[in-house]
Amino acid sequence: MRNREEAACVEKEKVKEKNEMTLLELQDVLAERIRIATTPMSDEERKKENVQSNTVIGLAKQFVNASDCIIRAEKLNAELVKTHANVLCDMIGNGKTN
């Protein structure tokens, strides 16, 4: 279990090194787009901001969908590891002696 935790930490560091965005950072970007959308501006500025907001929305949807896939895969992997561990315990009799 310790190696898995260490590997997760290493992966987190790699993500940080690549300057990839986290879900919390995405939330900040979306909050900023909402703030901009509620700010008074001319019709021309509004059109430009709407284009940018739609671009951000599309990317955010892809980001969230990818994150959901990763979470589902991690959950499935955890269940498989748990099931595999249970099978091994059953094979060795949960450490019990006859």
C-alpha positions in Angstrom: 0.0 0.0 0.0 2.9 2.4 0.8 4.3 2.0 -2.7 0.9 2.9 -4.2 0.8 6.1 -2.0 4.3 7.0 -3.0 3.5 6.5 -6.7 0.4 8.7 -6.3 2.6 11.5 -4.8 5.1 11.2 -7.6 2.2 11.4 -10.2 0.9 14.5 -8.4 4.3 16.1 -8.7 4.6 15.3 -12.4 1.2 17.0 -12.9 2.4 20.1 -11.1 5.6 20.1 -13.2 3.6 20.1 -16.4 1.5 23.0 -15.2 -1.7 21.1 -15.7 -4.9 22.4 -14.1 -6.6 20.9 -11.1 -10.4 20.8 -10.7 -10.0 23.5 -8.0 -8.1 25.7 -10.5 -10.8 25.1 -13.1 -13.4 26.2 -10.6 -11.5 29.5 -10.1 -11.4 30.0 -13.9 -15.2 29.3 -14.2 -15.9 31.7 -11.3 -13.9 34.4 -13.1 -15.9 33.8 -16.3 -19.1 34.2 -14.3 -17.8 37.4 -12.8 -17.0 38.7 -16.2 -20.4 37.6 -17.6 -22.2 39.6 -14.9 -20.1 42.7 -15.4 -21.7 45.6 -17.4 -20.1 46.1 -20.8 -20.9 47.1 -24.3 -22.6 44.8 -26.8 -19.4 44.4 -28.7 -17.4 43.5 -25.6 -20.2 41.1 -24.5 -20.0 39.3 -27.9 -16.2 38.8 -27.4 -16.6 37.6 -23.9 -19.4 35.2 -24.9 -17.1 33.6 -27.4 -14.3 33.2 -24.8 -16.8 31.9 -22.2 -18.1 29.3 -24.7 -14.6 28.2 -25.4 -13.9 27.9 -21.6 -17.2 26.0 -21.1 -16.3 23.5 -23.8 -12.9 22.9 -22.4 -14.3 22.6 -18.9 -16.7 20.0 -20.0 -13.9 17.9 -21.5 -11.8 18.4 -18.4 -14.6 17.3 -16.1 -15.5 14.3 -18.3 -11.8 13.2 -18.4 -11.6 13.6 -14.6 -14.7 11.5 -14.2 -13.2 8.8 -16.3 -10.0 8.8 -14.2 -12.0 8.7 -11.0 -14.1 5.8 -12.2 -10.9 3.9 -13.3 -9.3 4.5 -10.0 -12.4 3.3 -8.2 -12.6 0.2 -10.3 -8.9 -0.5 -9.8 -9.3 -0.1 -6.0 -12.2 -2.6 -6.1 -10.1 -5.1 -8.2 -7.2 -4.8 -5.8 -9.6 -5.3 -2.9 -11.2 -8.3 -4.6 -7.8 -9.8 -5.5 -6.7 -9.3 -1.8 -9.8 -11.1 -0.7 -9.2 -14.0 -3.0 -5.7 -14.3 -1.7 -6.9 -14.2 1.9 -9.4 -17.0 1.0 -6.7 -19.1 -0.6 -4.5 -18.9 2.5 -7.4 -19.2 4.9 -7.2 -15.7 6.2 -4.1 -16.6 8.1 -6.0 -19.3 10.2 -4.4 -22.6 10.8 -6.4 -25.9 10.9 
